[in-house]
Amino acid sequence: MVALFVYRWALPDKPTVNKGDKLFVLPDKALLGLGIMAFCCLICEGTMFDWSGVYFKKVVAAPTAWVPLGYVAFMCCMSLGRFISDSLVTRWGAITILKVSGLLIVAGLLLSVVFPNIVVASIGFMLVGFGVSSVVPLVYALAGKSKHMPPGLALTAVSTIGNFGFLLGPPLIGFIAQAASLRWSFVLIAILGCFVALLAKRTDR
């Protein structure tokens, strides 16, 4: 209903498609780095979507009524982060926000692993929410500015790599949790947050 209401103000879409244009091309090194960054972040998002409740139930041992608290804390902070991220990027730049986002993911997950009580784990999940909120939108924005590939193809390549993370993340967490423990699987996701920060630094260069 909202889309129908705002349609009148949408920008006209008149793409020029040449015969023989490819629908997908392999990304160059810079776009591959952005794709891996999106991949790592979307694994973290998928983990929060599918495993936060299980973590609060099995590891945090929260009362039944409070089991959804971690998921709610994550989602609220992710939503808030996406509302304020543009102003933060304007002030400090996209690369700085990506670095900080990766560190927030690491800090939040490790906090909830080391101190698995309901208050600290909720704060940790809030940090993860803020951490993942800006990464994918910023990665897509940077991909669209590629000077070596048309924006549409660049976005397709990066989003394809990234969405594999969203699909593979939750079953990967389940496999590790079965083999070791759910806490160890969250440590692995924290390591992926490190990759976001490191790849952001590499993207800056």
matplotlib code that plots the C-alpha trace (Angstrom):
import matplotlib.pyplot as plt

x = [0.0, 2.9, 4.5, 1.3, 1.0, 4.6, 4.8, 4.0, 7.3, 9.4, 12.2, 11.5, 13.3, 14.4, 17.4, 19.4, 20.1, 22.4, 22.2, 24.7, 24.9, 25.6, 23.4, 26.3, 30.0, 32.8, 33.7, 37.1, 39.3, 37.7, 34.2, 35.1, 36.3, 32.9, 31.1, 33.0, 32.3, 28.5, 28.9, 30.3, 27.8, 24.8, 26.0, 25.9, 22.4, 21.1, 22.5, 20.7, 17.5, 17.5, 19.6, 19.2, 16.1, 17.8, 20.9, 18.8, 17.0, 19.9, 22.9, 21.6, 18.9, 16.5, 13.0, 10.5, 8.9, 12.3, 13.6, 12.7, 14.6, 17.8, 16.1, 14.1, 17.2, 19.1, 16.2, 15.5, 19.1, 19.5, 16.5, 17.7, 21.2, 19.8, 17.9, 20.9, 23.7, 23.5, 24.2, 27.1, 28.6, 28.3, 30.2, 32.9, 32.9, 31.8, 35.1, 35.3, 31.7, 32.4, 35.4, 33.5, 30.6, 32.9, 34.3, 30.8, 29.8, 32.9, 32.4, 28.7, 29.1, 32.1, 30.3, 27.4, 29.6, 31.9, 29.1, 26.0, 23.5, 20.3, 21.4, 24.9, 23.9, 21.1, 23.6, 25.8, 23.0, 22.2, 25.8, 25.6, 22.4, 24.2, 27.1, 25.3, 22.9, 25.2, 27.4, 25.2, 23.7, 27.2, 28.7, 26.0, 26.5, 30.3, 29.7, 27.4, 30.4, 32.6, 34.6, 35.3, 31.8, 28.3, 26.5, 23.8, 26.3, 28.5, 25.5, 24.4, 27.9, 28.2, 24.7, 25.0, 28.1, 26.6, 23.3, 25.1, 26.1, 22.5, 21.6, 24.6, 25.0, 22.1, 22.8, 26.5, 25.8, 23.6, 26.4, 29.0, 26.6, 26.0, 29.7, 30.9, 28.5, 26.4, 28.8, 31.6, 29.5, 29.0, 32.7, 33.1, 30.6, 32.6, 35.6, 33.6, 33.0, 36.8, 36.9, 34.4, 36.7, 39.8, 38.2, 37.0, 40.6, 41.7, 38.9, 40.1, 43.6]
y = [0.0, 2.4, 1.5, 2.3, 5.6, 6.8, 5.5, 8.9, 10.3, 7.4, 8.1, 6.9, 3.8, 3.8, 1.4, 1.1, -2.5, -3.4, -6.6, -9.0, -7.5, -10.0, -10.5, -11.5, -11.1, -12.1, -9.2, -7.6, -7.7, -4.6, -5.9, -9.3, -7.8, -5.9, -9.2, -11.0, -8.2, -8.5, -12.3, -12.1, -9.5, -11.5, -14.6, -12.6, -11.3, -14.8, -16.1, -13.5, -14.1, -17.8, -18.5, -15.6, -17.2, -20.6, -19.0, -17.2, -20.4, -22.9, -20.8, -17.8, -19.9, -17.0, -17.5, -18.5, -15.1, -13.4, -15.8, -13.3, -10.5, -11.0, -11.0, -7.9, -6.1, -7.0, -6.0, -2.7, -1.6, -2.8, -0.7, 2.3, 2.0, 2.1, 5.3, 7.1, 5.5, 8.2, 11.0, 9.0, 8.3, 12.0, 12.9, 10.2, 8.5, 5.1, 3.3, 4.4, 3.3, -0.1, -0.6, 0.4, -1.8, -4.9, -4.1, -3.8, -7.2, -8.7, -7.0, -7.8, -11.5, -12.0, -10.2, -12.5, -15.6, -14.6, -13.4, -15.4, -13.8, -12.1, -8.5, -8.6, -10.9, -8.5, -5.6, -7.7, -8.4, -4.7, -4.0, -6.7, -5.0, -1.6, -3.4, -5.1, -2.2, -0.2, -2.8, -4.2, -0.8, 0.8, -2.2, -1.9, 1.8, 1.4, -1.3, 1.0, 3.4, 0.9, 2.4, -0.9, -2.3, -1.0, -0.3, -2.9, -5.7, -4.6, -4.7, -8.1, -9.6, -8.2, -9.1, -12.6, -13.3, -11.6, -13.6, -16.9, -15.8, -15.3, -18.7, -20.7, -19.0, -20.5, -24.2, -23.6, -22.5, -25.5, -27.8, -26.2, -26.2, -29.9, -30.7, -28.4, -26.0, -23.0, -20.7, -21.8, -21.2, -17.6, -17.2, -18.2, -15.5, -13.0, -13.9, -13.0, -9.6, -9.2, -9.8, -7.0, -4.6, -5.9, -5.8, -2.3, -1.3, -3.0, -1.3, 2.1, 1.4]
z = [0.0, 0.8, -2.5, -4.4, -2.6, -3.2, -6.8, -8.3, -6.9, -8.0, -10.5, -14.1, -15.1, -18.7, -18.9, -22.1, -22.8, -25.6, -27.5, -26.1, -22.7, -20.0, -17.0, -14.7, -14.9, -12.5, -10.2, -10.1, -7.0, -5.4, -5.9, -4.7, -1.5, -1.1, -1.9, 0.8, 3.3, 2.5, 2.8, 6.3, 7.4, 6.1, 7.8, 11.0, 10.2, 9.3, 12.6, 14.6, 12.8, 13.2, 16.3, 18.7, 20.4, 20.6, 22.1, 24.8, 25.6, 25.6, 26.6, 28.4, 30.0, 30.0, 31.4, 28.7, 28.6, 28.0, 25.3, 22.5, 24.2, 22.3, 18.9, 19.8, 21.0, 17.8, 15.5, 17.2, 17.1, 13.5, 12.5, 14.4, 12.9, 9.4, 10.2, 11.5, 9.3, 6.5, 9.0, 10.5, 7.0, 6.1, 9.2, 9.3, 5.9, 4.7, 5.3, 9.0, 9.6, 8.0, 10.3, 13.4, 12.3, 12.1, 15.5, 17.0, 15.6, 17.2, 20.5, 20.7, 19.9, 22.2, 25.0, 24.7, 24.6, 27.5, 29.7, 28.8, 31.2, 30.1, 30.6, 29.1, 26.2, 25.4, 25.3, 23.1, 20.7, 20.6, 19.5, 16.8, 15.6, 15.3, 13.7, 10.9, 10.2, 7.9, 6.3, 3.4, 2.4, 2.3, 0.5, -2.2, -2.4, -2.9, -5.5, -7.5, -7.8, -9.5, -12.4, -14.0, -14.3, -15.0, -11.7, -12.4, -13.0, -10.0, -7.7, -9.1, -8.5, -5.0, -3.9, -5.2, -3.2, -0.1, -0.2, -0.2, 3.3, 4.3, 3.0, 4.3, 7.7, 9.7, 8.7, 9.3, 12.8, 13.4, 12.1, 14.4, 17.4, 16.9, 16.6, 19.4, 21.1, 20.2, 22.0, 19.8, 16.7, 17.9, 18.3, 14.6, 13.7, 15.7, 13.6, 10.5, 12.0, 12.2, 8.4, 7.9, 9.7, 7.9, 4.5, 5.1, 5.7, 2.5, 0.6, 1.9, 0.3]

ax = plt.figure().add_subplot(projection="3d")
ax.plot(x, y, z, "-o")
ax.set_aspect("equal")
plt.show()
